[in-house]
Amino acid sequence: MLSAPTISIIIPAYNEEATIGRLLESLRLQRFAEVIVVDGGSSDRTAELAAQKVRVIRSELGRAAQMNAGAKLASGAMLLFLHADVRLEPGALDHIRRGMNDATVVGGTFDIRYEGNDWAASIFTQINRWRRNWGIFYGDSGIFCRRSVFERLGGYQLWPILEDYDFARRLSKAGRLALLEEPIWVSDRRWRKSGLFQTLWIWFLIQGLYYLGVPPQRLARLYRHIR
């Protein structure tokens, strides 16, 4: 009996000891998955905790560089890139496999559900759902693709910000996308720490300036890390 195609899960991480364990626990029940955590030089116990459960490699700091490094060493026919503060439902990878059964589908993404039962979580969830219908999505939605497509596209550009948006746009031009209804649960820590309206304002400002031609290297100055 043939096993299902292997999916390599690549997780860029930096100082994520508070979140990495929960994600890896949610991946423990997934079938036929290779998991690689790419640590960007954490000063906390991120790498140590992850190494107790999965393979850990080191890379220069920067999500794009970390994800490219993980993809280079991955063995799966399909690649799934996850942020460290998300979690998947059991059987999530089976949804990817079903979505990728069509040879014209090059990749896709999950449906973001933000944690929390309040109106703020609902607003962010609806905004991202609306944007995804227009082909706009980011790394926190769990981008997946065929390994061959990733290599053909040249992977992620080494940008300090919006590297996920750029890759998503190039991926959508490469073929059909599987926009899964299966949820990916995303931490609400950003707007809990930075404030709801401040977070929304920065999102729209960065996106707007990018459309006007401001390079990601300059836009990165507007993006505050919350770890």
C-alpha positions as CSV (number, residue, x, y, z in Angstrom):
1,M,0.0,0.0,0.0
2,L,1.4,3.4,-1.0
3,S,1.7,6.0,1.6
4,A,0.3,9.5,1.1
5,P,2.7,12.1,-0.3
6,T,5.0,13.5,2.3
7,I,4.4,17.2,3.3
8,S,7.4,19.0,4.7
9,I,6.3,21.6,7.3
10,I,8.8,24.5,7.6
11,I,8.6,26.7,10.7
12,P,10.8,29.8,10.9
13,A,11.3,30.7,14.5
14,Y,13.0,33.3,16.7
15,N,12.5,33.6,20.4
16,E,9.2,31.7,20.3
17,E,9.6,29.5,23.4
18,A,6.2,30.5,24.6
19,T,4.4,29.3,21.4
20,I,6.5,26.7,19.6
21,G,5.5,23.8,21.9
22,R,1.8,24.3,21.3
23,L,2.3,24.3,17.5
24,L,4.5,21.2,17.5
25,E,1.9,19.4,19.7
26,S,-0.8,20.2,17.2
27,L,1.4,18.8,14.4
28,R,2.0,15.5,16.3
29,L,-1.2,14.0,15.1
30,Q,-0.6,14.9,11.4
31,R,0.1,12.0,9.1
32,F,3.2,11.6,6.9
33,A,4.7,14.9,7.7
34,E,8.3,16.0,8.0
35,V,8.7,19.0,10.4
36,I,11.7,21.3,10.3
37,V,12.1,24.3,12.7
38,V,14.5,26.9,11.3
39,D,15.8,28.9,14.2
40,G,17.2,32.3,13.5
41,G,19.5,32.6,16.5
42,S,17.1,32.6,19.3
43,S,18.4,33.8,22.7
44,D,15.7,31.9,24.6
45,R,14.9,28.1,24.7
46,T,13.1,28.0,21.3
47,A,15.6,25.7,19.6
48,E,16.1,23.5,22.7
49,L,12.4,22.9,23.1
50,A,11.8,22.3,19.4
51,A,14.7,19.8,19.2
52,Q,13.0,17.6,21.7
53,K,10.3,16.9,19.2
54,V,11.5,17.7,15.6
55,R,14.5,18.5,13.5
56,V,16.0,21.9,14.1
57,I,18.4,23.7,11.8
58,R,20.0,27.1,12.2
59,S,19.9,30.0,9.7
60,E,20.5,33.7,9.5
61,L,17.7,35.7,11.0
62,G,14.8,36.7,8.7
63,R,11.7,34.7,7.8
64,A,12.5,34.6,4.1
65,A,16.0,33.3,4.6
66,Q,14.8,30.9,7.2
67,M,12.0,29.5,5.1
68,N,14.3,29.1,2.1
69,A,16.9,27.3,4.2
70,G,14.2,24.9,5.5
71,A,12.9,24.3,2.0
72,K,16.3,23.5,0.7
73,L,16.7,20.6,3.2
74,A,13.1,19.4,3.1
75,S,12.4,16.1,1.4
76,G,8.6,16.4,0.9
77,A,6.9,16.7,-2.5
78,M,4.8,19.5,-0.9
79,L,5.9,22.3,1.4
80,L,3.8,24.0,4.1
81,F,5.2,27.1,5.8
82,L,3.8,27.9,9.2
83,H,4.4,30.7,11.7
84,A,5.3,29.6,15.2
85,D,2.2,31.1,16.8
86,V,-0.4,29.2,14.8
87,R,-1.9,25.7,15.2
88,L,-3.7,23.3,12.9
89,E,-6.7,21.1,13.4
90,P,-6.2,17.3,13.3
91,G,-6.4,16.1,9.7
92,A,-5.4,19.5,8.2
93,L,-2.7,17.9,6.0
94,D,-5.3,15.6,4.5
95,H,-7.2,18.7,3.4
96,I,-4.0,19.9,1.6
97,R,-3.6,16.6,-0.1
98,R,-7.2,16.6,-1.3
99,G,-6.9,20.1,-2.5
100,M,-3.7,19.3,-4.4
101,N,-5.1,16.2,-6.1
102,D,-5.8,18.4,-9.1
103,A,-2.6,18.7,-11.0
104,T,-3.4,22.3,-12.1
105,V,-3.4,23.4,-8.4
106,V,0.0,24.8,-7.5
107,G,-0.6,25.6,-3.9
108,G,-3.0,27.3,-1.5
109,T,-3.7,28.5,2.0
110,F,-6.0,27.9,5.0
111,D,-8.8,30.0,6.3
112,I,-7.5,32.2,9.2
113,R,-9.4,32.1,12.5
114,Y,-8.1,34.4,15.1
115,E,-8.1,33.2,18.7
116,G,-10.5,34.9,21.1
117,N,-14.3,35.0,21.1
118,D,-14.6,38.8,21.1
119,W,-15.5,41.3,18.4
120,A,-11.8,42.1,17.7
121,A,-11.0,38.5,16.7
122,S,-14.1,38.4,14.6
123,I,-13.2,41.6,12.7
124,F,-9.7,40.4,11.9
125,T,-11.0,37.0,10.8
126,Q,-13.5,38.6,8.5
127,I,-11.0,41.1,7.0
128,N,-8.6,38.3,6.2
129,R,-11.3,36.1,4.7
130,W,-12.4,39.0,2.5
131,R,-8.8,39.7,1.4
132,R,-8.2,36.1,0.6
133,N,-11.1,36.1,-1.8
134,W,-9.2,38.8,-3.7
135,G,-6.0,36.7,-3.7
136,I,-4.4,38.6,-0.8
137,F,-3.0,36.5,1.9
138,Y,0.1,36.2,4.1
139,G,2.3,33.7,5.9
140,D,0.1,33.4,9.0
141,S,-2.6,31.7,6.8
142,G,-0.3,28.7,6.2
143,I,1.0,28.9,2.6
144,F,1.6,25.6,1.0
145,C,2.8,24.6,-2.5
146,R,4.3,21.9,-4.6
147,R,8.1,21.7,-4.1
148,S,8.6,21.9,-7.8
149,V,6.6,25.1,-8.0
150,F,8.5,26.6,-5.1
151,E,11.8,25.9,-6.8
152,R,10.6,27.2,-10.1
153,L,9.5,30.5,-8.5
154,G,12.9,30.9,-6.8
155,G,11.5,30.7,-3.3
156,Y,11.0,33.7,-1.1
157,Q,12.7,37.0,-1.9
158,L,15.1,38.0,0.8
159,W,12.9,40.9,2.0
160,P,12.6,42.0,5.7
161,I,8.8,42.3,5.3
162,L,6.1,41.3,2.8
163,E,8.1,38.4,1.5
164,D,5.0,36.2,2.1
165,Y,2.7,38.6,0.3
166,D,5.1,38.7,-2.7
167,F,5.4,34.9,-2.8
168,A,1.6,34.5,-2.6
169,R,1.1,36.8,-5.5
170,R,3.7,34.9,-7.6
171,L,2.2,31.6,-6.6
172,S,-1.3,32.7,-7.7
173,K,0.1,33.6,-11.1
174,A,1.7,30.2,-11.5
175,G,-1.6,28.3,-11.5
176,R,-4.8,27.6,-9.6
177,L,-4.9,27.9,-5.8
178,A,-6.7,25.7,-3.2
179,L,-8.3,28.1,-0.8
180,L,-9.2,25.7,1.9
181,E,-12.1,26.1,4.3
182,E,-10.1,24.2,6.9
183,P,-9.2,26.7,9.7
184,I,-5.7,27.7,10.9
185,W,-5.8,29.2,14.3
186,V,-3.7,32.3,14.7
187,S,-2.6,34.0,17.9
188,D,-4.2,37.3,18.8
189,R,-1.0,38.5,20.5
190,R,-0.2,41.3,18.0
191,W,-3.2,43.4,18.4
192,R,-3.5,42.5,22.1
193,K,-0.1,44.1,22.6
194,S,-0.1,46.9,20.0
195,G,-3.8,47.7,20.1
196,L,-6.6,46.9,17.5
197,F,-6.7,50.2,15.7
198,Q,-3.0,50.7,15.7
199,T,-2.5,47.2,14.2
200,L,-5.1,47.9,11.5
201,W,-3.6,51.3,10.7
202,I,-0.1,49.9,10.3
203,W,-1.3,47.0,8.1
204,F,-3.1,49.4,5.7
205,L,-0.3,51.9,5.8
206,I,2.4,49.3,4.9
207,Q,0.3,47.8,2.2
208,G,-0.6,51.2,0.7
209,L,2.9,52.4,0.7
210,Y,4.1,49.1,-1.0
211,Y,1.5,49.7,-3.8
212,L,3.0,53.2,-4.2
213,G,6.4,51.7,-4.7
214,V,8.1,52.1,-1.3
215,P,10.6,49.2,-1.0
216,P,10.2,46.6,1.7
217,Q,13.5,47.6,3.2
218,R,12.1,51.0,4.1
219,L,8.7,49.6,5.1
220,A,10.3,47.3,7.6
221,R,10.9,50.3,9.8
222,L,7.2,50.7,10.4
223,Y,6.7,47.1,11.5
224,R,7.3,46.5,15.2
225,H,8.2,43.0,16.3
226,I,6.2,41.9,19.4
227,R,8.3,39.0,20.8
